[in-house]
Amino acid sequence: MSDPSNRIRRLKHIEAFSAVVSAGSISGAARQLGVSQPAVSQLIKSLENAVGAPLFVRRNGAIFPTSRAEELREDAVNLLAHLDRFQAQLISRSTGVLSTIRLSASISILNELLPKLIGNLAQDLPDLKFYVSSVPLNSMVTSLVQGHIDFALHSRPLEHPGISSTKVVNSRQVAILSRDHPLASKEHLQLRDLNGCRFISSTKNDPSYHEFNLLCRQSGISVNTVFQSPFSSLGIQMVQPMRAVAFSSEIIARSILTRMPDLVLRNVEDVDLRTPVYLASPSWQDGTETQQLIYNGIKALAEE
């Protein structure tokens, strides 16, 4: 029978273990947890005593996980993620709105929509706290499923049985060009007007890339692509230096053009490409006040 004095009594031991593994040092773990280095060292020592085996090897001031620690790493991550999710659900049910909203978003949404969204929410609910990140699409799915974030915003739906993905906005793509561009004098453009233009496009991973190129081929339109990027906000910023035309979501373009008055946007009447904004969350968030709060906030931005 194990010694009761060696039982793992507190979850903070698991938090310290996970932090040391991820940070790669006691000092990094201490900063991550907001505690002192001696406190983390003591927690790791107590945990090793309880396990009955060393979990880390100390060498030349560095610390490395043992094979036993590597075996426990995933269990620790999953345990803490489940606790985070459980705590979030308790807060959600008791207060209606999460006290801290953890968001992840694609780069363009993060840069152009989130500042306004969070600013509006903070104005109405000044006690709200936010944690914001940007990670690749697959990492967003993992973070939602494991409970590391509460909501994700992306131009593509997040596919997973445990995730709810709702289309909030379906923004029309518009042409962005400099005010001194020959086509800027026209209030409305036709696709044929772009024939021969220098062009800024998204990359092949973006569905709209293929849709636009198919449309051009079917219409006999030739464009000279001079700049490609998966980041629409970067593409818009390169319109003037590259003397080119870009296509982008209107909701993103309007936000950027408030800072770049030398650019204008134009509808291309025979091009109906759309860029959606999806709000993704764990299924248990369906119908919660927090989900509705974010949904309504994005809708309001699209209607401005």
Secondary structure as GFF3:
##gff-version 3
##sequence-region A 1 304
A	DSSP	three_ten_helix	4	6	.	.	.	ID=ss1
A	DSSP	alpha_helix	11	23	.	.	.	ID=ss2
A	DSSP	alpha_helix	26	33	.	.	.	ID=ss3
A	DSSP	alpha_helix	37	51	.	.	.	ID=ss4
A	DSSP	beta_strand	56	59	.	.	.	ID=ss5
A	DSSP	beta_strand	62	65	.	.	.	ID=ss6
A	DSSP	alpha_helix	67	95	.	.	.	ID=ss7
A	DSSP	beta_strand	100	105	.	.	.	ID=ss8
A	DSSP	alpha_helix	107	112	.	.	.	ID=ss9
A	DSSP	alpha_helix	114	124	.	.	.	ID=ss10
A	DSSP	beta_strand	129	133	.	.	.	ID=ss11
A	DSSP	alpha_helix	137	145	.	.	.	ID=ss12
A	DSSP	beta_strand	151	154	.	.	.	ID=ss13
A	DSSP	beta_strand	163	178	.	.	.	ID=ss14
A	DSSP	three_ten_helix	182	185	.	.	.	ID=ss15
A	DSSP	beta_strand	188	189	.	.	.	ID=ss16
A	DSSP	three_ten_helix	191	194	.	.	.	ID=ss17
A	DSSP	beta_strand	198	201	.	.	.	ID=ss18
A	DSSP	alpha_helix	207	219	.	.	.	ID=ss19
A	DSSP	beta_strand	224	228	.	.	.	ID=ss20
A	DSSP	alpha_helix	232	237	.	.	.	ID=ss21
A	DSSP	alpha_helix	239	242	.	.	.	ID=ss22
A	DSSP	beta_strand	245	249	.	.	.	ID=ss23
A	DSSP	alpha_helix	250	257	.	.	.	ID=ss24
A	DSSP	beta_strand	263	268	.	.	.	ID=ss25
A	DSSP	beta_strand	274	282	.	.	.	ID=ss26
A	DSSP	three_ten_helix	283	285	.	.	.	ID=ss27
A	DSSP	alpha_helix	289	303	.	.	.	ID=ss28
###
